[in-house]
Amino acid sequence: QVQLAESGGGLVQTGGSLRLSCKAYGSFYRINAVAWYRRAPGKERELVANLNTGRQTTTYADSVQGRFTISIDTAKNTMYLQMNDLKPEDTAVYYCYAWISIVEGPAESDYWGQGTQVTVSS
């Protein structure tokens, strides 16, 4: 059974920085892709960033481009979201998401983290 455990959320002032971490626990073959989503109060869930570990490609929402960086340390099975120049509109619960192959081959399953609150004060 694979589980994703997040950490790193908190309260920060406008212009500050936070780094979110998400570690994958359990037995599996490979993390194929990772992503971070967020849900602000009263809004739909939004894709913030994703990273394909095989192609080493990343994409970002326009609202965070140039401020946020997604990365992964495959040796630690841990993904990160470095968030700089934070703004009040970044306030949300952030969720990590991963596509993981349990065994070698094309099949993969997806997993969610439990969510971590990020609050940016003005």
Residue frames as qw, qx, qy, qz and C-alpha x, y, z in Angstrom:
[[0.000, 0.889, 0.458, 0.000, 0.00, 0.00, 0.00],
 [0.432, 0.255, 0.007, 0.865, 1.45, 3.32, -1.08],
 [0.198, -0.872, -0.407, 0.185, 0.82, 6.47, 0.93],
 [0.373, 0.542, -0.010, 0.753, 1.84, 10.06, 0.36],
 [0.465, -0.695, -0.392, 0.384, 2.65, 12.17, 3.42],
 [0.277, 0.761, 0.086, 0.580, 2.87, 15.94, 3.11],
 [0.512, -0.621, -0.269, 0.529, 4.60, 18.49, 5.29],
 [0.431, 0.025, 0.145, 0.890, 5.76, 22.07, 5.16],
 [0.059, -0.734, -0.443, -0.512, 2.61, 24.15, 5.13],
 [0.391, -0.438, -0.442, 0.678, 2.03, 27.08, 7.46],
 [0.052, 0.950, 0.286, -0.110, 1.48, 30.79, 7.81],
 [0.567, -0.061, 0.181, 0.801, 3.73, 33.24, 5.97],
 [0.098, 0.740, 0.141, -0.650, 3.63, 36.92, 5.13],
 [0.638, 0.758, 0.130, -0.040, 3.24, 38.27, 1.61],
 [0.326, 0.831, -0.448, 0.054, 6.52, 37.95, -0.25],
 [0.499, -0.522, 0.679, -0.132, 7.70, 35.07, 1.90],
 [0.516, 0.340, -0.743, -0.255, 8.63, 31.52, 0.95],
 [0.763, -0.236, 0.506, -0.324, 7.64, 28.00, 1.90],
 [0.318, 0.337, -0.839, -0.286, 8.72, 24.58, 0.74],
 [0.858, -0.082, 0.199, -0.466, 6.20, 21.76, 0.71],
 [0.033, 0.373, -0.922, -0.098, 7.37, 18.16, 0.84],
 [0.872, 0.043, 0.062, -0.484, 5.55, 14.98, -0.05],
 [0.082, -0.437, 0.895, 0.034, 7.13, 11.60, 0.65],
 [0.819, 0.064, -0.369, -0.434, 5.90, 8.35, -0.86],
 [0.382, -0.390, 0.789, -0.283, 5.87, 5.42, 1.56],
 [0.887, 0.151, 0.327, -0.290, 5.42, 1.77, 0.72],
 [0.545, -0.188, 0.708, 0.407, 6.74, -0.72, -1.77],
 [0.609, 0.732, 0.201, -0.229, 6.71, 0.31, -5.41],
 [0.793, 0.207, 0.281, 0.498, 8.81, 0.24, -8.55],
 [0.360, 0.104, 0.179, 0.910, 8.87, 3.84, -9.75],
 [0.127, 0.719, 0.357, -0.582, 7.29, 7.27, -9.45],
 [0.510, 0.405, 0.550, 0.523, 6.34, 8.21, -13.00],
 [0.066, 0.557, 0.186, 0.807, 4.95, 11.69, -12.52],
 [0.279, -0.460, -0.600, 0.592, 4.08, 14.03, -9.68],
 [0.006, -0.607, -0.317, -0.728, 1.91, 17.08, -9.30],
 [0.101, -0.262, -0.557, 0.781, 0.71, 19.63, -6.80],
 [0.141, -0.625, -0.572, -0.512, -2.89, 20.84, -6.66],
 [0.064, -0.087, -0.499, 0.860, -4.53, 23.40, -4.44],
 [0.185, -0.645, -0.670, -0.318, -8.04, 24.26, -3.36],
 [0.037, 0.136, -0.277, 0.951, -8.83, 27.71, -2.05],
 [0.198, 0.392, 0.721, -0.536, -12.01, 28.37, -0.06],
 [0.465, 0.646, 0.310, -0.520, -14.99, 28.60, -2.38],
 [0.362, 0.658, -0.478, -0.456, -12.97, 27.72, -5.46],
 [0.967, 0.207, -0.103, -0.106, -12.41, 24.69, -7.65],
 [0.776, -0.393, 0.345, 0.352, -9.32, 22.54, -7.27],
 [0.400, 0.879, -0.227, -0.130, -6.49, 23.93, -9.36],
 [0.915, 0.085, 0.009, 0.394, -3.46, 22.21, -10.85],
 [0.246, -0.916, 0.179, 0.259, -0.44, 24.17, -9.67],
 [0.155, 0.699, -0.664, -0.216, 2.45, 22.23, -11.23],
 [0.974, -0.019, 0.212, -0.081, 3.38, 18.83, -12.55],
 [0.028, -0.697, 0.690, 0.192, 6.57, 17.00, -13.38],
 [0.964, 0.203, -0.111, -0.129, 7.14, 13.95, -15.57],
 [0.591, -0.639, 0.464, 0.165, 10.09, 12.08, -14.11],
 [0.797, 0.154, 0.478, 0.336, 10.88, 10.20, -17.31],
 [0.467, 0.702, 0.251, 0.476, 10.84, 13.17, -19.72],
 [0.437, -0.334, -0.227, 0.804, 11.97, 15.59, -16.98],
 [0.005, 0.454, 0.348, 0.820, 9.37, 18.09, -18.12],
 [0.094, -0.415, -0.617, 0.662, 7.46, 20.50, -15.91],
 [0.045, -0.570, -0.450, -0.686, 4.39, 22.65, -16.36],
 [0.144, -0.259, -0.526, 0.797, 3.00, 25.39, -14.16],
 [0.086, 0.819, 0.566, -0.038, -0.22, 27.29, -13.78],
 [0.313, 0.674, 0.094, 0.662, 0.07, 30.82, -15.14],
 [0.412, -0.858, -0.064, -0.299, -0.64, 32.17, -11.66],
 [0.739, -0.615, 0.222, 0.165, 2.52, 30.60, -10.18],
 [0.805, 0.440, 0.040, 0.396, 4.88, 30.59, -13.17],
 [0.353, 0.650, -0.256, 0.623, 8.24, 32.04, -12.16],
 [0.383, -0.629, 0.360, -0.573, 7.46, 31.86, -8.43],
 [0.852, -0.254, 0.389, -0.241, 6.96, 28.14, -7.75],
 [0.347, 0.518, -0.763, -0.170, 9.27, 25.23, -8.58],
 [0.945, -0.139, 0.133, -0.265, 8.33, 21.55, -8.55],
 [0.283, 0.588, -0.757, 0.027, 11.05, 18.95, -8.10],
 [0.954, -0.224, -0.052, -0.192, 11.63, 15.39, -7.00],
 [0.086, -0.608, 0.783, -0.095, 14.40, 13.52, -5.21],
 [0.847, 0.066, -0.411, -0.331, 13.92, 9.99, -6.50],
 [0.454, 0.220, -0.776, 0.380, 16.47, 8.58, -4.06],
 [0.099, 0.005, 0.644, -0.759, 14.28, 9.82, -1.20],
 [0.059, -0.483, -0.838, -0.248, 10.95, 9.22, -2.97],
 [0.116, -0.676, -0.418, 0.596, 10.09, 12.77, -2.07],
 [0.291, 0.619, 0.393, 0.614, 8.62, 15.56, -4.18],
 [0.267, -0.434, -0.284, 0.812, 8.83, 19.24, -3.37],
 [0.194, 0.812, 0.390, 0.389, 7.10, 22.49, -4.17],
 [0.403, -0.241, -0.167, 0.867, 9.26, 25.52, -3.54],
 [0.058, 0.843, 0.488, 0.218, 7.03, 28.56, -3.29],
 [0.403, -0.167, -0.096, 0.895, 8.59, 32.03, -3.42],
 [0.106, -0.043, -0.126, -0.985, 7.12, 35.52, -3.46],
 [0.066, -0.432, -0.898, 0.047, 3.92, 34.22, -1.94],
 [0.211, -0.227, -0.144, -0.940, 0.72, 36.24, -2.30],
 [0.469, 0.018, 0.563, -0.680, -2.55, 36.18, -0.35],
 [0.776, 0.290, -0.147, -0.540, -4.23, 34.56, -3.36],
 [0.470, 0.326, -0.820, 0.014, -1.92, 31.56, -2.90],
 [0.390, -0.201, 0.680, -0.588, -3.76, 30.74, 0.32],
 [0.812, 0.090, -0.353, -0.456, -5.20, 27.24, -0.07],
 [0.800, -0.299, 0.518, -0.049, -4.91, 23.62, 0.95],
 [0.363, 0.626, -0.625, -0.293, -2.17, 22.07, -1.17],
 [0.918, -0.052, 0.362, -0.153, -2.29, 18.42, -2.20],
 [0.025, -0.514, 0.773, 0.371, 0.43, 16.30, -3.73],
 [0.875, 0.310, 0.174, -0.329, -0.48, 13.72, -6.35],
 [0.136, -0.545, 0.778, 0.283, 1.62, 10.95, -7.86],
 [0.894, 0.283, -0.175, -0.299, 1.37, 8.34, -10.60],
 [0.322, -0.570, 0.752, -0.073, 3.26, 5.29, -9.42],
 [0.765, 0.204, -0.569, -0.222, 4.10, 1.93, -10.95],
 [0.765, -0.503, 0.324, -0.237, 3.87, -0.69, -8.24],
 [0.803, -0.128, 0.508, 0.284, 5.74, -3.23, -10.39],
 [0.145, -0.379, 0.544, 0.735, 7.84, -2.89, -13.54],
 [0.241, 0.418, 0.811, 0.332, 5.63, -2.36, -16.58],
 [0.001, 0.375, 0.309, 0.874, 3.13, 0.16, -18.02],
 [0.434, -0.676, -0.572, -0.168, 0.46, -0.14, -15.33],
 [0.213, 0.182, -0.397, 0.874, 0.32, 2.66, -12.79],
 [0.306, -0.710, -0.633, 0.048, -1.93, 3.90, -10.00],
 [0.092, 0.614, -0.061, 0.781, -2.51, 7.37, -8.70],
 [0.533, -0.457, -0.579, 0.415, -2.29, 8.57, -5.11],
 [0.073, -0.837, -0.089, -0.536, -3.15, 11.70, -3.16],
 [0.306, 0.106, -0.589, 0.740, -1.53, 13.29, -0.16],
 [0.214, -0.590, -0.724, 0.285, -3.64, 14.36, 2.81],
 [0.076, 0.853, 0.244, 0.456, -3.29, 18.07, 2.12],
 [0.511, -0.322, -0.306, 0.736, -1.45, 20.84, 3.93],
 [0.039, 0.936, 0.348, -0.048, -2.70, 24.36, 4.63],
 [0.473, 0.075, 0.055, 0.876, -0.79, 27.33, 3.28],
 [0.060, -0.908, -0.407, 0.082, -1.92, 30.75, 4.50],
 [0.464, 0.215, 0.052, 0.858, -0.39, 33.96, 3.20],
 [0.157, -0.793, -0.434, 0.397, -1.15, 37.08, 5.22],
 [0.378, 0.746, 0.202, 0.510, -1.27, 40.51, 3.65]]
